[in-house]
């Protein structure tokens, strides 16, 4: 088998977003072959790498799936790989496997943000369970990030003054209060609200609040000087 190969093993026709991929990284070809066969039997697409640095070149922020890496590799360790991924803001769950597991390695791995840590000798059921849990975690996070991007994209359409009105509305302030706070007329405040609802494709303050939560923006109001 070549050091790097791709297997699109999922024939189930799933179309719920990008197909997740299990990125397998190990300098032992036998280990790679075994883990890849397990993934294929579970219907999971895989990419395999003997060199973790080649893996880093293949990942981006929109990658969906998980990384399974050997803890001890010649060029960089699995922990160093996970640290480099975090540095590049590649928050794909990492499952570390090793034949040299100990309490200190486990503690360091989890403190660093590794998703799971399993010793070689694990069976296919344990392996696939860990991989599928990591993928589900990544899919949830990717969905949340997508929702946040879309919400923030909508908010870019409103003006600076409308943004001030948005925060006051989200904090439950009535139009009279907004008019007083921003030193504008109630009629002007009402026009701002209508414009905001139109631009954001929403119908009421509850929808606005949900949109702001999805965008993960601060609802703190700055008092005008």
Buried (B, 14 or more C-beta within 10 A) or exposed (E): EEEBEEBEBBEEEEEEEEBBBBBBBBBEEEBBBBBBBBBBEBEBBBBBBBBBEEBBEEBEEEBBBBBBBBBBBEEBBBBBBBBBBBEEEBBBBBBBBBEEBEEEBBEEBEEBEBBBBBBBEEEBEEBBBBBBBBBEBBBEBBEEBEBBEEBBEBBEEBEEEBEBBBBBBBBEBEBEBBBEBBEBEBEBBBEBBEBBBEBBEBEEBEEBBEBBBBBEBEEEBEEEE
